[in-house]
Amino acid sequence: MKRMEIPPRSGAPEGLLRLQVVLLSGRSVEVAVDAAAKVWRLEQEVKDAIGFWPILSAGGRILNETGSLMQEGLEEGAVVQAVCARSFRRLCSSQTGHGFVAIMPDGTCFQLGRGRWRWEAMPEQVKQQPVQWVEVARFGFAALLRDGSVVTWFTSENGEMPREHPVLDVARLVANSEAFAAVHSDGTVTTWGGMTAGGDSSAVQLVGVTQVEASGRAFAALRHDGSVFAWGAPSSGGSTWAVRRWLVGVKQLKGSRSAFAALRSDGQVVTWGNRAQGGDSHGVQRQLRGVSRLFACDGAFAALCWDGSVITWGEEAWGGNSSQVSEQLQGVREIISTAGAFASILADGSVVTWGHPGYGGESGRVQSQLQAVRTVAATRKAFAALRSDGVVITWGDALCGGYSHDLEEELACVEDLWADSAAFCARRSDASLVAWGLLEDGITNSQQAQAFIYRMTGAGQES
């Protein structure tokens, strides 16, 4: 697809969106892309216009390159911000998976961190074709290639050697603890993996799907008409039978370890699954009005309301009870979770935490340092906050990255932050990566933080 010249004072040709792309330098360019295109197509257009691979954002949120322009909320005349992707375009990771996968500008990728599989263990198809995204799961990996196909490979601890599993025309990938779900561009869904954990979706009608969400051993799909279907283990929310009549006009789904919550367009919330882990919200149902977004940890949910307040339910000791900090939870703009705690970023840049202390629910040790916070990342048991001055502050379980006192020099001038299940990775202003936490099986030190520095190059890494 060639970039079109945009005539002044005229709209984009029918079927195309005209977008304004703004760089940090103040320079701006206009590009026109197919209204039905994916974000990665827009990235290609912008790269042709400005000369380097960009990371794109709109409204303060980085765009998901596997999503469509419509799904990312881009309309005619929208303003998109672009920054240089430096030596890699994406760093893929997951709180439930092990390891980080860096995708280079040319689509090649390699793994760093604590995962057992290295470059040589990846399927040949992943090595030979451009990759646009890698879904990192507990039991393996799934790479979404530029041509819309998917290749999966698994860890030997689950009894499977690396193998290819081709799926075509994929727009988005989702994984739970045992299975994958691929959402195709036409709104259909393909699943594979553990048959009783969502790998078998033959019993549900998965057409017109706009979102798929995972719990521990089940999936839930949101269709374009606002209806919801679930499949997988009933004990993990794999059946909506008990609440099906209330699942109308849904606009967002969220999963805990064993339950789901659905946010309706009228601001009300419907829950199902394991009652103790958030599947029963009757105790706070009257308060669940005017909800704007849903968040979850393993055993609890948090609802952010339009007025900036927060409502929680589920296992009380694991984030389901925020009563002790309810007065502080005002003007909340974002919520992040570990497996057993929540951290909220307030409008003034401060942070409020609650939940299990061993999972980052107690931040008293660093509370005075949690000011002017831009973003927070979370492993299973620890949090890391990136401040506007480029400094990173951590708390929670030391083995999982919650202790970084000895890394003050390394964790300065940080621009971006990621997390997997037990380690953090930060990109510094010199384009190098710093990773700390449980990076390799058995390689850690609970008394002194340990970091690995990766110098990224066009062809790979130097550490």
C-alpha positions, -999 to 999 in steps of 0.1 A, spaced: 0 0 0 15 33 -11 12 65 9 -10 90 -7 -4 127 -10 -32 145 8 -45 175 -11 -51 206 10 -86 214 22 -101 182 9 -111 150 27 -93 117 23 -106 94 -5 -135 72 4 -125 43 26 -94 60 38 -87 78 71 -66 110 71 -45 112 102 -20 138 115 12 124 129 31 147 153 68 141 163 84 153 195 103 179 175 71 195 165 72 183 129 40 169 116 30 148 86 -3 137 72 -9 101 61 -40 83 47 -46 47 54 -74 22 48 -100 27 75 -101 -11 81 -63 -15 84 -44 -26 114 -22 -3 134 10 -19 120 -1 -8 86 -2 27 99 33 23 114 45 13 79 30 44 64 45 67 91 79 50 87 78 58 50 69 94 57 94 102 85 122 78 78 123 56 109 101 30 127 78 47 151 60 39 184 26 54 179 3 67 206 -30 86 208 -46 102 239 -16 93 260 -19 55 252 4 34 230 -15 19 201 -17 -19 199 -2 -27 165 -23 -59 162 -56 -40 166 -75 -22 139 -76 16 136 -113 15 146 -106 -7 177 -79 18 188 -104 47 185 -88 65 155 -112 86 134 -108 110 105 -85 138 114 -72 122 146 -38 133 160 -13 105 165 21 110 184 52 93 171 85 86 188 115 67 174 114 30 182 152 32 185 168 -3 181 136 -23 185 100 -18 177 83 -38 205 92 -56 236 67 -84 243 61 -99 278 33 -111 300 28 -113 338 18 -149 334 48 -158 311 85 -161 315 109 -140 294 110 -109 271 109 -110 233 123 -80 214 110 -74 179 135 -55 157 125 -30 130 129 -56 103 106 -80 121 133 -104 134 131 -112 171 151 -127 199 144 -136 235 161 -124 267 152 -130 303 145 -162 322 126 -182 295 143 -216 287 139 -213 250 165 -194 230 166 -182 194 178 -216 182 147 -233 197 123 -210 178 105 -225 148 122 -218 115 91 -199 103 96 -174 131 132 -169 122 125 -164 85 94 -142 84 88 -108 99 71 -109 133 47 -82 145 38 -96 180 46 -124 203 22 -136 230 42 -149 260 23 -175 280 32 -197 310 35 -228 288 49 -214 256 49 -187 229 27 -176 199 42 -154 173 19 -133 151 36 -129 117 32 -100 93 12 -121 69 -15 -127 96 -5 -163 104 5 -176 138 32 -200 149 33 -215 184 59 -234 203 58 -248 238 81 -255 267 93 -291 273 80 -290 309 45 -294 295 55 -325 276 56 -309 242 86 -300 220 86 -268 199 63 -272 170 45 -250 145 7 -245 147 -4 -223 117 -34 -201 120 -42 -176 93 -55 -140 91 -51 -133 128 -57 -98 143 -51 -105 180 -38 -133 203 -49 -141 238 -36 -169 262 -47 -183 295 -27 -208 316 -32 -237 292 -46 -225 258 -45 -199 231 -73 -180 213 -68 -162 180 -92 -135 169 -94 -133 131 -99 -102 111 -134 -113 102 -144 -116 139 -142 -154 141 -120 -171 167 -97 -202 166 -86 -219 198 -60 -246 206 -42 -260 236 -58 -276 267 -92 -289 256 -109 -284 290 -93 -250 296 -106 -232 265 -87 -250 237 -119 -265 224 -145 -238 215 -167 -259 193 -197 -256 216 -200 -218 213 -208 -195 183 -178 -173 179 -186 -148 151 -185 -110 152 -161 -111 181 -144 -78 190 -126 -89 223 -115 -121 239 -105 -121 276 -89 -149 296 -92 -162 331 -69 -190 344 -86 -219 325 -114 -202 304 -121 -176 278 -149 -150 273 -157 -134 240 -175 -100 234 -194 -98 202 -201 -66 182 -238 -66 194 -227 -64 231 -234 -101 238 -209 -124 256 -200 -161 252 -177 -180 275 -161 -215 273 -135 -236 291 -135 -248 327 -168 -238 344 -149 -233 377 -129 -205 359 -159 -187 345 -163 -209 314 -201 -208 315 -224 -177 315 -256 -197 320 -264 -181 354 -261 -145 342 -268 -147 304 -299 -125 305 -279 -96 321 -251 -98 295 -264 -72 271 -248 -40 259 -214 -51 272 -184 -30 262 -155 -45 282 -146 -78 297 -120 -86 324 -109 -119 339 -94 -128 373 -79 -163 379 -113 -180 381 -140 -154 373 -150 -127 348 -166 -93 350 -184 -75 322 -189 -38 320 -221 -27 303 -226 5 283 -249 18 311 -220 17 336 -232 -15 354 -212 -46 360 -221 -83 357 -199 -110 372 -197 -148 371 -174 -177 379 -157 -185 412 -177 -166 438 -147 -161 462 -124 -148 435 -147 -120 422 -175 -140 405 -200 -127 430 -203 -89 432 -236 -87 451 -220 -72 481 -211 -40 461 -237 -41 434 -254 -9 444 -221 9 443 -213 -4 408 -228 25 390 -210 49 366 -181 25 361 -157 34 333 -131 6 334 -125 -28 350 -92 -42 364 -84 -76 380 -57 -95 399 -59 -133 405 -86 -132 432 -103 -98 430 -116 -70 408 -114 -32 409 -138 -9 391 -128 26 383 -157 50 382 -162 81 361 -157 103 392 -123 88 399 -133 66 428 -127 28 430 -149 -1 440 -134 -35 448 -146 -70 455 -133 -106 457 -108 -121 481 -104 -94 507 -68 -101 517 -58 -102 480 -71 -69 468 -108 -74 472 -111 -50 501 -98 -14 497 -117 1 526 -85 11 545 -74 34 516 -109 43 503 -104 80 513 -72 82 493 -87 66 462 -99 98 447 -90 111 413 -76 77 402 -65 76 365 -50 41 362 -49 8 382 -23 -19 379 -22 -53 396 2 -80 407 -13 -115 414 -25 -104 448 -25 -65 451 -34 -33 433 -16 0 427 -35 31 416 -20 62 400 -37 93 411 -42 125 390 -14 142 410 11 114 401 11 98 436 4 61 441 -20 43 465 -17 5 470 -38 -22 487 -39 -60 489 -15 -87 501 18 -71 515 39 -99 500 25 -90 466 32 -53 467 0 -43 486 22 -24 511 43 5 497 51 23 529 89 18 525 89 39 493 58 59 496 76 93 499 94 85 466 62 77 447 56 112 433 52 124 397 47 88 386 42 83 348 34 46 347 36 14 368 45 -21 357 39 -53 377 53 -88 380 34 -115 399 46 -102 432 62 -68 428 56 -33 413 79 -9 396 70 28 391 86 50 365 87 87 375 87 116 351 124 123 360 133 88 346 139 72 380 124 38 388 110 29 423 102 -7 432 85 -25 461 71 -60 468 88 -93 467 126 -89 462 130 -121 442 104 -109 417 121 -75 411 107 -56 441 141 -47 455 163 -23 434 180 -2 460 215 -12 448 205 -4 412 200 34 415 228 41 389 215 16 364 178 26 368 182 63 359 172 80 327 146 53 320 121 58 292 100 26 292 92 -2 316 80 -38 311 74 -69 333 70 -106 330 60 -130 358 91 -124 379 114 -98 363 114 -62 351 130 -47 320 137 -10 315 148 9 284 172 37 291 177 69 271 209 54 256 186 26 241 202 -1 264 180 -24 284 183 -32 321 166 -63 334 164 -74 371 145 -99 392 143 -136 386 158 -136 351 171 -172 349 160 -203 368 180 -203 400 200 -171 392 190 -145 417 201 -129 449 176 -119 476 202 -99 495 215 -78 467 196 -69 435 211 -83 403 208 -66 369 217 -76 334 224 -49 308 217 -55 271 231 -34 244 207 -36 215 219 -36 179 202 -40 146 212 -77 145 206 -87 180 221 -82 215 253 -76 233 251 -81 271 
